[in-house]
Amino acid sequence: MSLNNRDRQILEHIIRYCEKIQLTVQRFGADLQIFINDPDYRDSVGMNLLQIGELAGRLSAEYVAASTQNWRAIKNMRNMFAHDYGSMDVERIWDTVITDIPILIAACQKELGS
């Protein structure tokens, strides 16, 4: 799939936010209980996830339609963060951080040919 310049830039930004999440995990510790008990940790991760979702919503319709990545789910998570943050399932967020973020980085890098 050929990427237009805008989609390429968006994917590069998504990778940077994913890497910020991974650095935050390294700083605070890859432990669910720490994540649950530390609001600063959760807020830091949450803000980066929100940004990733915001960027996902800016990808071109052509790219999203041709992609195997579930951009809609990523955008929907952003909407939950933006509109219903207080009732978010912390364990679900944690699973996203630990499981989905590395997959998202790899998918974006593959799309960029890096």
Sequence and secondary structure as in RCSB ss.txt:
>XXXX:A:sequence
MSLNNRDRQILEHIIRYCEKIQLTVQRFGADLQIFINDPDYRDSVGMNLLQIGELAGRLSAEYVAASTQNWRAIK
NMRNMFAHDYGSMDVERIWDTVITDIPILIAACQKELGS
>XXXX:A:secstr
    HHHHHHHHHHHHHHHHHHHHHHHH S HHHHHH HHHHHHHHHHHHHHHHHHTTS HHHHHH SS HHHHH
HHHHHHHHHGGG  HHHHHHIIIIIHHHHHHHHHHHHT 
